[in-house]
Amino acid sequence: MSLQQDIMTAMKAAMKIKDQTALSALRAVKSEILLAQTETGSKEEITEEQEIKILSKLVKQRKDSAAIFTEQNRNDLAEPELAQAEVISQFLPAQLSETEIEKVVVDAIATLGADGMKDMGKVMGMVNQKLAGQADGKTISTIVKAKLS
Protein backbone atom coordinates (compact mmCIF):
# COMPACT_ATOMS: atom_id res chain seq x y z
CA MET A 1 0.00 0.00 0.00
CA SER A 2 1.33 3.44 -0.88
CA LEU A 3 1.51 6.28 1.57
CA GLN A 4 -1.38 8.08 -0.13
CA GLN A 5 -3.62 5.06 0.28
CA ASP A 6 -2.58 4.73 3.93
CA ILE A 7 -3.36 8.42 4.49
CA MET A 8 -6.78 8.10 2.85
CA THR A 9 -7.61 5.04 4.96
CA ALA A 10 -6.55 6.87 8.12
CA MET A 11 -8.54 9.95 7.07
CA LYS A 12 -11.69 7.86 6.63
CA ALA A 13 -11.18 6.31 10.06
CA ALA A 14 -10.62 9.75 11.62
CA MET A 15 -13.80 11.05 9.97
CA LYS A 16 -15.81 8.13 11.30
CA ILE A 17 -14.66 8.67 14.89
CA LYS A 18 -14.76 12.48 14.49
CA ASP A 19 -11.10 12.97 15.47
CA GLN A 20 -10.51 16.54 14.29
CA THR A 21 -6.84 16.64 15.33
CA ALA A 22 -5.94 13.54 13.34
CA LEU A 23 -8.08 14.67 10.43
CA SER A 24 -6.39 18.06 10.14
CA ALA A 25 -2.93 16.47 10.39
CA LEU A 26 -3.77 13.91 7.71
CA ARG A 27 -5.23 16.57 5.45
CA ALA A 28 -1.99 18.54 5.77
CA VAL A 29 0.00 15.46 4.75
CA LYS A 30 -2.26 14.82 1.78
CA SER A 31 -1.96 18.46 0.71
CA GLU A 32 1.83 18.42 0.89
CA ILE A 33 2.02 15.20 -1.13
CA LEU A 34 -0.26 16.65 -3.81
CA LEU A 35 1.85 19.82 -3.93
CA ALA A 36 5.01 17.75 -4.35
CA GLN A 37 3.42 15.82 -7.20
CA THR A 38 2.28 18.96 -9.01
CA GLU A 39 5.72 20.57 -8.67
CA THR A 40 7.22 17.90 -10.87
CA GLY A 41 4.32 18.15 -13.29
CA SER A 42 3.90 14.41 -13.47
CA LYS A 43 0.92 12.33 -12.56
CA GLU A 44 3.17 9.62 -11.20
CA GLU A 45 3.48 9.04 -7.49
CA ILE A 46 6.41 10.59 -5.70
CA THR A 47 9.22 8.38 -4.43
CA GLU A 48 9.29 6.91 -0.94
CA GLU A 49 12.32 9.07 -0.13
CA GLN A 50 10.35 12.22 -1.04
CA GLU A 51 7.41 11.02 1.07
CA ILE A 52 9.69 10.56 4.08
CA LYS A 53 11.14 14.05 3.60
CA ILE A 54 7.65 15.53 3.47
CA LEU A 55 6.52 13.70 6.60
CA SER A 56 9.70 14.62 8.47
CA LYS A 57 9.26 18.27 7.51
CA LEU A 58 5.67 18.30 8.72
CA VAL A 59 6.55 16.68 12.05
CA LYS A 60 9.42 19.13 12.55
CA GLN A 61 7.13 22.09 11.80
CA ARG A 62 4.59 20.90 14.35
CA LYS A 63 7.24 20.32 17.03
CA ASP A 64 8.86 23.71 16.40
CA SER A 65 5.48 25.42 16.65
CA ALA A 66 4.72 23.58 19.87
CA ALA A 67 8.07 24.64 21.33
CA ILE A 68 7.34 28.29 20.51
CA PHE A 69 3.86 28.06 22.00
CA THR A 70 5.24 26.42 25.14
CA GLU A 71 7.84 29.19 25.53
CA GLN A 72 5.00 31.70 25.42
CA ASN A 73 2.95 29.74 28.00
CA ARG A 74 0.31 28.85 25.40
CA ASN A 75 -0.14 25.16 26.18
CA ASP A 76 -3.65 25.35 24.72
CA LEU A 77 -2.00 25.86 21.31
CA ALA A 78 1.01 23.59 21.88
CA GLU A 79 -0.98 20.45 22.72
CA PRO A 80 -2.81 20.19 19.35
CA GLU A 81 0.48 20.72 17.50
CA LEU A 82 2.13 17.87 19.42
CA ALA A 83 -0.91 15.66 18.85
CA GLN A 84 -0.73 16.33 15.11
CA ALA A 85 3.01 15.59 15.10
CA GLU A 86 2.25 12.25 16.77
CA VAL A 87 -0.37 11.39 14.15
CA ILE A 88 1.98 12.24 11.27
CA SER A 89 4.94 10.39 12.80
CA GLN A 90 2.95 7.13 12.67
CA PHE A 91 3.67 7.07 8.95
CA LEU A 92 7.43 7.58 9.34
CA PRO A 93 9.90 4.70 9.62
CA ALA A 94 10.88 3.72 13.16
CA GLN A 95 13.32 6.18 14.71
CA LEU A 96 16.79 4.92 15.61
CA SER A 97 18.25 5.22 19.10
CA GLU A 98 21.25 7.45 19.78
CA THR A 99 23.59 4.45 20.03
CA GLU A 100 22.46 3.20 16.61
CA ILE A 101 22.95 6.67 15.14
CA GLU A 102 26.37 6.86 16.78
CA LYS A 103 27.43 3.61 15.06
CA VAL A 104 26.49 5.03 11.66
CA VAL A 105 28.35 8.28 12.43
CA VAL A 106 31.50 6.41 13.49
CA ASP A 107 31.34 4.30 10.30
CA ALA A 108 30.92 7.43 8.17
CA ILE A 109 33.87 9.15 9.88
CA ALA A 110 36.04 6.07 9.28
CA THR A 111 34.91 5.75 5.64
CA LEU A 112 35.57 9.40 4.86
CA GLY A 113 38.73 9.63 6.96
CA ALA A 114 37.30 12.73 8.65
CA ASP A 115 39.63 14.22 11.26
CA GLY A 116 38.07 17.45 12.43
CA MET A 117 35.22 19.92 12.32
CA LYS A 118 36.23 20.93 8.79
CA ASP A 119 34.83 17.58 7.60
CA MET A 120 31.51 17.92 9.40
CA GLY A 121 29.59 18.74 6.20
CA LYS A 122 30.83 15.62 4.44
CA VAL A 123 29.98 13.41 7.42
CA MET A 124 26.55 15.00 7.88
CA GLY A 125 25.74 14.50 4.20
CA MET A 126 26.67 10.84 4.27
CA VAL A 127 24.86 10.11 7.55
CA ASN A 128 21.72 12.02 6.52
CA GLN A 129 21.60 10.03 3.30
CA LYS A 130 21.90 6.71 5.14
CA LEU A 131 19.41 7.58 7.87
CA ALA A 132 16.78 9.44 5.83
CA GLY A 133 13.66 9.69 7.97
CA GLN A 134 15.05 7.43 10.69
CA ALA A 135 16.74 10.11 12.77
CA ASP A 136 16.32 13.76 13.64
CA GLY A 137 18.82 16.15 12.07
CA LYS A 138 19.56 17.83 15.42
CA THR A 139 20.44 14.51 17.02
CA ILE A 140 22.70 13.56 14.13
CA SER A 141 24.40 16.97 14.23
CA THR A 142 25.04 16.74 17.97
CA ILE A 143 26.58 13.27 17.66
CA VAL A 144 28.74 14.27 14.68
CA LYS A 145 30.03 17.35 16.53
CA ALA A 146 30.88 15.25 19.60
CA LYS A 147 32.77 12.67 17.52
CA LEU A 148 34.69 15.18 15.40
CA SER A 149 35.78 17.49 18.22
Secondary structure, 3 states (H helix, E strand, C coil): CCHHHHHHHHHHHHHHCCCHHHHHHHHHHHHHHHHHHHHHCCCCCCCHHHHHHHHHHHHHHHHHHHHHHHHCCCHHHHHHHHHHHHHHHCCCCCCCCHHHHHHHHHHHHHHHCCCCHHHHHHHHHHHHHHCCCCCCHHHHHHHHHHHHC
